[in-house]
Amino acid sequence: MNKNFFTLYQYIGPIILTPLSFWLWWHSYQGDIKRTLIAWLIPILYSYIVPAIGTNVLKVWEFNTRYKLGNFRPHHGFVFGSATAMIAWLIHPIVASTLFLVFQTGIIFASTLGLINIVYDIKAIKDGILIVYNQPYADKKTEEAIVMDYALWFFGVFGLIYGVGVGFSEWLTYHYYLNTFTFTLLFFGILVLSILIPVWGYRKSSLKKYGHDGCRPIK
């Protein structure tokens, strides 16, 4: 991968993967829009909320792309979110009809999404698309060290919560019924937890390692 790949993918990828990932989840769930939105929309919203705050509010991250709103590329939610939804569909062939399968889905999502996004961010930093002003960056450590400082929380733990949420929506539908009220609680519960827990964990980890919470740029 090089800078040309990232430049092209950030536009071509979402155009293809956003409708395709929606259709695949919708088709797999036989037209059940509630479960489809949990599987498809949550990673897109997460990819807007967390990076937008990280770039334009905290200014810890910066995208080096042509079109930006401050330090944030306006289409980032679809770049990351559509790919996440697509990968999640590919690695989730079995509907979670038991609680064991619910947590298995979470583990699979966490490990796969974590690994793929670690590799992606390392390459993005090396090619100058992404800049992360964290402590390893200030200490002039490797791109791998920069990414591993936050990846466990913002990719791995997110994947765990997202996967458990997807699995739990399937378990509820299989055994009971996912009505509108339950869907609304579940959707926003997954979204809120997928944001708050990684942020909390990252801050605690950063305080323990560096004596600060990692929520300000370290240059």
C-alpha positions as CSV (number, residue, x, y, z in Angstrom):
1,M,0.0,0.0,0.0
2,N,1.2,3.5,-0.7
3,K,-0.2,7.0,-0.7
4,N,-1.9,6.6,-4.0
5,F,-3.8,3.6,-2.6
6,F,-5.0,5.6,0.4
7,T,-5.9,8.6,-1.8
8,L,-8.0,6.5,-4.2
9,Y,-9.5,4.1,-1.6
10,Q,-10.9,6.9,0.6
11,Y,-13.3,7.8,-2.2
12,I,-13.8,4.6,-4.2
13,G,-14.0,2.3,-1.1
14,P,-17.0,4.0,0.5
15,I,-18.9,4.5,-2.8
16,I,-18.8,0.7,-3.3
17,L,-18.8,-0.7,0.3
18,T,-21.5,1.6,1.9
19,P,-24.4,0.3,-0.3
20,L,-22.9,-3.2,-0.7
21,S,-22.4,-3.8,3.1
22,F,-26.0,-2.5,3.8
23,W,-27.5,-4.8,1.2
24,L,-25.5,-7.8,2.4
25,W,-26.6,-7.3,6.0
26,W,-30.2,-6.6,5.0
27,H,-30.3,-9.7,2.8
28,S,-28.7,-11.9,5.5
29,Y,-31.3,-10.6,8.0
30,Q,-34.1,-11.2,5.4
31,G,-35.2,-7.6,5.3
32,D,-35.0,-7.0,9.1
33,I,-34.1,-3.3,9.1
34,K,-33.6,-3.2,12.9
35,R,-30.8,-5.7,13.0
36,T,-29.4,-4.3,9.7
37,L,-29.0,-0.9,11.2
38,I,-27.2,-2.2,14.3
39,A,-24.7,-4.1,12.1
40,W,-24.3,-1.5,9.4
41,L,-24.9,2.0,11.0
42,I,-23.1,1.7,14.3
43,P,-19.6,1.5,12.9
44,I,-20.3,4.5,10.6
45,L,-21.6,6.6,13.5
46,Y,-18.6,5.6,15.6
47,S,-16.3,6.5,12.8
48,Y,-17.7,10.0,12.7
49,I,-18.1,10.7,16.4
50,V,-14.8,9.5,17.8
51,P,-12.4,10.7,15.1
52,A,-14.2,14.0,14.8
53,I,-13.7,14.7,18.5
54,G,-10.1,13.4,18.4
55,T,-9.2,15.7,15.5
56,N,-11.2,18.9,15.8
57,V,-11.8,19.0,19.6
58,L,-8.8,17.3,21.2
59,K,-6.5,17.7,18.2
60,V,-4.7,14.5,18.9
61,W,-5.2,13.1,15.4
62,E,-4.9,14.8,12.0
63,F,-5.7,13.6,8.5
64,N,-3.4,14.8,5.7
65,T,-6.0,14.7,2.9
66,R,-7.2,17.2,0.3
67,Y,-10.6,17.8,1.7
68,K,-10.9,18.5,5.4
69,L,-13.1,20.1,8.0
70,G,-10.4,21.3,10.3
71,N,-8.2,18.3,10.9
72,F,-11.0,15.8,10.0
73,R,-11.9,14.4,6.6
74,P,-15.7,14.8,6.2
75,H,-16.2,11.4,4.7
76,H,-14.2,9.4,7.2
77,G,-17.3,7.8,8.8
78,F,-18.0,6.1,5.5
79,V,-14.3,5.2,4.8
80,F,-13.9,3.3,8.1
81,G,-17.5,2.4,8.8
82,S,-18.4,0.9,5.5
83,A,-15.2,-1.2,5.5
84,T,-15.9,-2.3,9.1
85,A,-19.5,-3.3,8.3
86,M,-18.2,-5.2,5.2
87,I,-15.5,-7.1,7.2
88,A,-18.0,-7.9,10.0
89,W,-20.4,-9.4,7.5
90,L,-17.6,-11.5,6.0
91,I,-16.4,-13.0,9.3
92,H,-19.9,-13.6,10.8
93,P,-21.5,-16.4,8.9
94,I,-23.5,-17.9,11.9
95,V,-26.4,-16.2,13.6
96,A,-25.9,-16.0,17.3
97,S,-28.7,-18.1,18.6
98,T,-27.0,-18.8,22.0
99,L,-25.3,-16.5,24.5
100,F,-22.1,-18.4,23.8
101,L,-22.3,-17.4,20.2
102,V,-23.0,-13.8,21.2
103,F,-19.7,-13.6,23.0
104,Q,-17.9,-15.6,20.3
105,T,-19.1,-13.0,17.8
106,G,-17.6,-10.3,20.0
107,I,-14.2,-12.0,20.2
108,I,-14.1,-12.6,16.5
109,F,-15.0,-9.0,15.7
110,A,-12.5,-7.7,18.2
111,S,-9.5,-9.8,17.0
112,T,-10.2,-9.4,13.2
113,L,-11.1,-5.7,13.2
114,G,-8.3,-5.0,15.6
115,L,-5.6,-6.6,13.5
116,I,-6.8,-5.2,10.2
117,N,-7.0,-1.6,11.5
118,I,-3.6,-1.9,13.2
119,V,-2.1,-2.8,9.9
120,Y,-4.1,-0.1,8.1
121,D,-3.2,2.7,10.5
122,I,0.5,1.8,10.5
123,K,0.6,2.1,6.8
124,A,-1.5,5.3,6.8
125,I,1.0,6.9,9.2
126,K,4.0,5.7,7.3
127,D,2.5,7.2,4.1
128,G,1.6,10.5,5.7
129,I,-2.1,10.2,5.5
130,L,-2.6,10.1,9.3
131,I,-0.8,11.9,12.0
132,V,-1.3,10.9,15.7
133,Y,0.2,13.3,18.3
134,N,0.5,10.9,21.2
135,Q,3.3,10.2,23.6
136,P,5.1,7.6,21.3
137,Y,5.0,10.2,18.5
138,A,6.6,12.8,20.8
139,D,9.2,10.3,21.8
140,K,10.0,9.6,18.1
141,K,9.1,6.0,18.3
142,T,8.1,3.8,15.4
143,E,4.8,3.9,13.6
144,E,4.0,0.5,15.1
145,A,4.5,1.9,18.7
146,I,2.3,5.0,17.9
147,V,-0.6,2.8,16.6
148,M,-0.4,0.2,19.4
149,D,-0.7,3.0,22.0
150,Y,-4.4,3.4,21.1
151,A,-5.4,0.5,18.8
152,L,-6.3,-2.0,21.5
153,W,-9.0,0.3,22.8
154,F,-10.3,2.1,19.7
155,F,-10.3,-0.9,17.4
156,G,-10.2,-4.1,19.6
157,V,-12.5,-3.0,22.4
158,F,-14.8,-1.3,19.9
159,G,-14.9,-4.5,17.9
160,L,-15.8,-6.5,21.0
161,I,-18.7,-4.3,22.0
162,Y,-19.9,-4.0,18.4
163,G,-19.7,-7.8,17.9
164,V,-21.5,-8.5,21.2
165,G,-24.2,-6.0,20.2
166,V,-24.7,-7.6,16.8
167,G,-24.8,-11.0,18.4
168,F,-27.2,-10.0,21.1
169,S,-29.6,-8.4,18.6
170,E,-29.7,-11.8,16.8
171,W,-30.2,-13.7,20.1
172,L,-33.1,-11.5,21.1
173,T,-34.7,-11.9,17.7
174,Y,-34.2,-15.6,17.7
175,H,-35.7,-16.2,21.2
176,Y,-38.1,-13.3,21.6
177,Y,-38.8,-10.3,19.4
178,L,-36.8,-7.1,18.8
179,N,-39.5,-4.5,18.9
180,T,-39.0,-0.8,18.2
181,F,-38.5,0.2,21.9
182,T,-36.0,-2.6,22.5
183,F,-34.2,-1.9,19.3
184,T,-33.8,1.8,20.2
185,L,-32.4,1.0,23.6
186,L,-30.1,-1.6,22.2
187,F,-28.9,0.5,19.3
188,F,-28.0,3.5,21.4
189,G,-26.7,1.4,24.3
190,I,-24.2,-0.3,21.9
191,L,-23.2,3.0,20.3
192,V,-22.7,4.8,23.7
193,L,-20.8,1.9,25.2
194,S,-18.6,1.5,22.1
195,I,-17.5,5.1,22.5
196,L,-17.3,5.5,26.3
197,I,-15.5,2.2,27.2
198,P,-12.6,2.6,24.7
199,V,-12.2,6.3,25.7
200,W,-12.2,5.4,29.4
201,G,-9.8,2.5,28.9
202,Y,-7.4,4.5,26.8
203,R,-7.3,7.4,29.3
204,K,-6.7,5.0,32.2
205,S,-3.9,3.2,30.3
206,S,-2.3,6.5,29.2
207,L,-2.4,7.9,32.8
208,K,-0.7,4.7,34.1
209,K,2.0,4.7,31.4
210,Y,2.7,8.4,30.9
211,G,1.1,10.4,33.7
212,H,-1.4,12.1,31.5
213,D,-4.7,11.0,29.9
214,G,-3.6,11.1,26.3
215,C,-6.4,13.6,25.4
216,R,-4.1,16.4,24.3
217,P,-1.6,16.6,21.5
218,I,2.0,15.7,22.5
219,K,4.4,17.2,20.0
